[in-house]
Amino acid sequence: MDCLFCKIIAGEIPSQKVYEDQYMYAFKDINPQAPVHVLVIPKQHIPSLDGINEQNCGDIAMILKKIPEIAADLGLKNGYRLISNCGDDACQSVKHLHFHIIGGTLLSERMA
């Protein structure tokens, strides 16, 4: 499989790990859009939010349950933005489900 995030999980491509457990891997974005910008990815390859199904929804629930703790550990006490782009029209650049945790400053209300 030629998936960038699968290669990061496998340790084939270096990353700055923030958190890891049996369900997910979180690491610093190499092109941060805010003082804190971390990507959270499931260890299981799921192409996008559209790929969530009965077999993998438990893993996604564990990820979503853990994200607030990761955000708190990153010092995001006053809020953060959670983003998941889904598909080409949303500019999903890597076809592996991922969540951006963005914060550390007052973010613009404008999303585009």
Number of C-alpha atoms within 10 A of each C-alpha: 6 6 12 14 22 18 13 17 21 11 10 11 11 11 14 12 15 15 15 15 10 10 15 19 20 26 20 18 19 11 8 13 13 15 10 19 23 29 22 27 24 25 21 16 16 18 17 17 16 10 14 15 11 7 7 14 12 13 17 20 11 14 21 13 11 14 16 17 12 18 22 13 12 16 13 19 12 10 16 20 14 17 12 16 18 20 15 10 7 9 9 16 10 16 17 22 24 25 21 23 25 23 23 18 13 10 14 7 6 5 5 4
